Amino acid sequence: MGTQNEPHIPVMPKEALELLRLAAGGVAVDGTLGMAGHALLMAQALGPHGHLIGIDRDSASLRIAQEKLASLDLKIDLLRASFSTLDQVLASLKVSAVDGILLDLGISSFQLDQEARGFAFKTDGPLDMRMDQTQGISAADLVNTLKEDQLEKIIFEFGEDRFCSSDCQGHCDAKGQG
């Protein structure tokens, strides 16, 4: 699980590193940096002449990762961005090729455990649900401003809710577009 004060245990670390096959002195990207669990292992594989690039949309996760990686002896670039903009991130760093990219997709327990993020199931908190809280509209704003049919479409399309209302199912095709 892991919170800011507890150690983060990355998912399948041995398998991830085996598949990446990072060589000392290489360049690697952790495109979903989170709390830097995988990044620490990647940095160890890259060694002092390597270059680790960490990307995350969540400013809180980036701060934690920066603290955890600060003492490492290699080139590290941490950026607040989405992995979907990897080409732009690499261009901004003047990196033309990488040896490995890791994406640990999904929400982290760190985000689920924070009431203020709005992802928690077990506790009440503001309905935010944004990975980058500086961007876009919160879930609370959407719920309180969109019309019912617009909300149904969002729930059908992004929530893949098979119990979506019959109206939504009638005007949304299999891909959730109506």
N, C-alpha and C positions, 0 to 999 in steps of 0.2 A: 504494500500500500504506500505509505510514506507521506509525511507532512513536512512542513518546513523544518521541524526540529527532529524528525526521525529519518533514518537512512532510507533512501529510495532503492528499491530492488527492481532492476530492469527486467522486462519480460524476455525469457529465453536468451540470456546474454551469451552463453557459450555458442549456441547455434547461430545467433546473429553474427558473431565475430568470425566463426568458421566460414559462413557463407560470404562475408565481405572479403575475406582473405587480404586484409590490409598489410602492406609491406612498410617497413621502416622507411621514413622519409617521404611517404606518400601524402596525398591530399584526399581528405574524406569529408563528407557532409552528413551531419545529423539534422535532417530536415524537420524533425519534430522534437526539438531539444528537451523540452520538459525540464525535469530536475537533474538532467545530465548523467543519468545512470549509464546509458549506453555510451555517451560521449566520453566519459572517463575511461572506459575500456578501449574505445577507439583511439583515444589519445595515447594510451599505453602502447598500443600496437604500432602507432605512427612514430613514436619516439621523438627525440629532441629536434630532429630535422624535418619533422612532419608539419602538416598544416591541417588544422581542424576548423571546419566552418559549421557553426551551430545556428539554426534558424528556429524561431518560435514566434507565434502571434501573441502570446501571453507575456506581458511585461513582468508579472510577478515570477513566473517560471524563469524568465531570462535573468532576473536578479539573483535568484537562488543558484542557477547554473553558473553564473559568473563567479560567485563566491566559491563554489566547489571546484572550479577549474583554474582559479587564479594562481595557484601555486605550481601549476604544471609548466614544464620547460619545453614548449613548442609554440609555434605560431598559432594563435587562436583568434578567430573572428566570430563574434556573436552578434546577430542581427535580429531585430524585430521585423518579421516578415512572414509571409505564408510560403510554404514549400512550393505552391503553385507558381511563384515568381522566381523560382530557382535560377532560371536563365538570366534574369535581371540582377539578382544578387551576385552571381558569379561574374557577370560583366562589370559590376561596380567594383569588385575586388580584383579585377584583371586576371581572373582564373579561367583558363581556356579548357581545362580537362580535370577530371577528378578520378580517383581510383575506386571510390565506393560511396554509395549513398544509402542511408538508412532512414526509413520512415516508419515510425511506430504510431500507426493511425488510431485515432479515437480520443476520447476524453480521459484525463488522468484522474486518479484517486485524489490527488492534491486539489484539483478543481472541484470534484464532487464533494469533498469534505468542507469546502468553504461556503458557508451559508450565503454570503453576499454575492456569490457568483450566480446563484439561481439554478444550479444543476442538481442540487441535493434532493433525494427522495425522502429522507428520514427527518429533515428539519425544515422549518419555515424560513424563508428569506425573500428578499426582493427577487422578482422574476426578471433576471437579466439574460442569462444564457448566451452570452457572447464570448467567444474565445479571446478576442481583442476588445476589451471594454472601452477603448477609445474610438472604436469604429462602429458605424452602423446604428441600427435601432434596437433597443432592448426588446425582449419578448413581452414585457409589460406594456410597452408602447404599442406594439403590434396588436396585442389582445384588446387593448382599449381603443384603438382607432380603426382597425379594419372591419369591413362588413363580414357578416357570418359566412357568406359563400366564399370570400377570400380566405378566411381562416380555415374553412373546410378543405379548400384546395391545398393550402400549406400543409395541413395535417395529413392529407392523402398523399401528397407528393413527397414530402420530406420525412414524415413520420411513418410512412408505409402502413397506415392504420387500416386494417381490413374491415373495421367496423365503421368506416367513414359513412356519413349519411347517404341515404339513397339518392338524394339530389346530386351530391358530388360524384357518386359512382356513375350516375347517368350522363354527366357532362364532362367527366374526366376520362381520357383514354388510359390504356395500360401504363403509360409513362407519367400519368398524373397531369396531363395537359388538357385543357378544355377549350 
